[in-house]
Amino acid sequence: TTGLGIVGLAVVWQADSLIEMFTLNPDQKKGLKRHKRSAMKSAVVLVILGPLYTVAGSMMGLPLAQCVDLVPW
């Protein structure tokens, strides 16, 4: 799941960069930069909280921690 999230970030980042090259409107460029920033924040949260939830959830006996593996290694 974490690996898929990182791949999704790379795809979104590259698509936004490509669209930004062909965009002339400054407002649209600002919107694309905001979108790239929010995608980066989401990936950071996934990378940090994913393994933390998997470890802490299994220690606390949460049922979802056993079903979903959020650790990328």
N, C-alpha and C positions, 0 to 999 in steps of 0.2 A: 504494500500500500504506500509506504514512504517512497520507494523507488518510482512508483507510478506518479506520485505527486511531484517529484523532482523532474521527471520527464515532462509532465504537464507544464511545469514552470518554464522549462527550456523552450517548449513549443510556443507558449503564450508570449514569452519574451522575444523570441525571434519573429513571430508574426507581428507583434507591436512595433518592433524595430523596422521591419519591412514596410509596414503601412506608414510609419512616421517619415520614412524617406520620401514617400510620394505625396505627403500631405503638406499643403501650403498654408492652411489656416492655422494661426497661432493658438486659437482656442482648442482646436482638435489635437494639436501637438501636446498641449498641457493635459488634456484628457487622457491621451495615450501614456504620457509619463506617469500620471496618477494610477492608471491601470497597471502599469509595470511595477510600480511601487507596492500596490496592494497584492499583486501576485507574489512578489518577493516576500512580503510579510507573511502571507499564507504558507509559503514553503518553509520559512524559518519556524513558524509555529508547528508545522507538521513534523519537521526534523527534530525539534526540541521536545515537544510534548508527546509525540508518538512513542518513542522508546520509553519515556518516563511513565506514560500510562501503561504500557505493556508490563514494565517491571513492577510499578506500584500496584497496578490492578491485580496482578497475579499474587502479590504478597497479601493484598487485602481480600482476595478471594472473589473479585468481581467476575461475573460470568463472561462478559464481553472480552476481557483480556485473554481468555483462553481460545476464543473463536477467531480473533483478528490479530495477526502478527504485524505490528507497526515498526518493528526493529529492522533497519535496512541491511543488517549483516547476519 
